[in-house]
Amino acid sequence: MKLKELSLINYKNFESKSFTFDSKINCFVGENGIGKTNILDAIYHLAFGKSYFNPISSQNIKHGEAFFVVDGIFEKSNEDEKIIVSLKRGQKKIIKRNGKPYDRFSDHIGFIPLVIISPADRDLIIEGSETRRKFIDSVIAQNDKTYLSNLINYNKVLSQRNALLKYFALNNTFNAETLSVYNAQLSEYGTAIFEVRDAFIKAFEPIFNKHYTAISNDKEQVTLSYKSDLFNDDLITLFENSLAKDRALQYSSVGIHKDDLNFLIDEHPIKKFGSQGQQKSFLIALKLAQFDFVKELSGVSPILLLDDVFDKLDENRVSQIIKMVDDSHFGQLFISDTHPERTENVVKETHQSYKMFKL
C-alpha cells in the first residue's frame, strides 16, 4: 500500500497544496504550527473518512472558506486507487473511490490500511475508557466488517434503550416487555462484540509485549488486559440485575459500552507510575502491534504515520525504533519533526529512499 500523490484544498491551514511522495520514507519538517501534522491528518482522513485529531468535520475547513477537498492517489495491488474526501459547510461529507461515492462510510473502512503514532495517543492513557474502546474497535473494524456492523447496531439500540429509560422516568411509567426487546437485541450484538474483543486482546498482547521489550531493551514488564462486565455474567442477566440502577440513572450502566483496557507497568497503572518516556514507549509499542495485526489480517503493509514521534524519547529508545523501521517489514512511512537535521540523520540510517519536505 503506497500513497503516490496528495492534494489539499482549503484543508485546515492549507489553501492549496500538492505533494508527490517517495515510495518508502517521506519527512515533513519545519517549525511548530506550520502544518506538518495537518498533512498527516489529511492522509488519515483519506483512510478513515475523518480527522484523527478533530472529529467535528466542519472545523477541518480552512477558516473563512466554504469547503475542503482532500484528494489522494494510492497504489494497492499494482492498481491506482483515487480517494477523495470533500465537505461543504452545511452539507454531508462525501467520500469517493475512483469517482464513485460510497453509500455508507463504513464500506470504506479497511480499504486503506493505515496506522498513526502521535503525541495525541497519550489520551489512550490519561483519558477515560471510551478512548481505549475506540482504539480496540478501530483496529478490529479495519478487517472485520461483521464486527463493525454489530458495533453500529449495538450503539443504535443502546441509544433507543437509553431514550426509553428517560421516557419511563419523565412519564412515571414502566413497560418491562418493551425494555426486554432492547435487552435481547443488545445481548445478541454485545455478546458477539465481547467475544471478538476478548479474542483480539489475547492475540494482540504478545505482539505488543514483543515491541515494548524491543523499544525498552527489556527494562520493564508491561501488561495489557481486557476488562468487561461480560466476564462476570451474560448481558441479559446484567441488565436484569442493574434494572433499578438504570431506571434511577436513566441510562444503561452495564454492557460492552463500558469495556476498558488495563495498562500496567511492573504491575502498576502506567498512568500513575510510568514516566513520560515509558508512557510514550508503551503507546508506540501499542501502535506497532496494531501495525503488525492489521498487516497480518489484510495481507498488506499499512501506511505508517509518525507524528512528532522522536520528542521526549531518550536516544536509546529512538535507536530501537529506527532499527524496526529499517526492517523491510514496514512499507511506506510519513514522518513529521521540528528538527530537519535530526530527521535526515535518522532516515539515512535506514538505508531506504526518502524525500524531505521543508514547510
Protein Blocks (a to p, Z undefined) as FASTA:
>chain_A
ZZfbdcdehiajbfbdcddddfkbccdeddehilmmmmmmmmmmmmnopafklmblklmp
cghiabdcddddddeehiacdddddddehiacdddeehiacfblklmgojlgcddddfkl
mmmmmmcfklmmmmmmmmmmmmomklmmmmmmmmmmmmmmmmmmmmmmmnopadfklmmm
mmmmmmmmmmmmmmmmmmmmmmmmmmmmmmmmmmnoomaccddddddfklmpcfklmmmm
mmmmmmmnopafbdjklgccdddeehiafklmpcfklmmmmmmmmmmmmmmmmmmmnopa
cddddehklgoiafklmmmmmmmmmpmkbccdddddfblklmmmmmmmnopacddddZZ
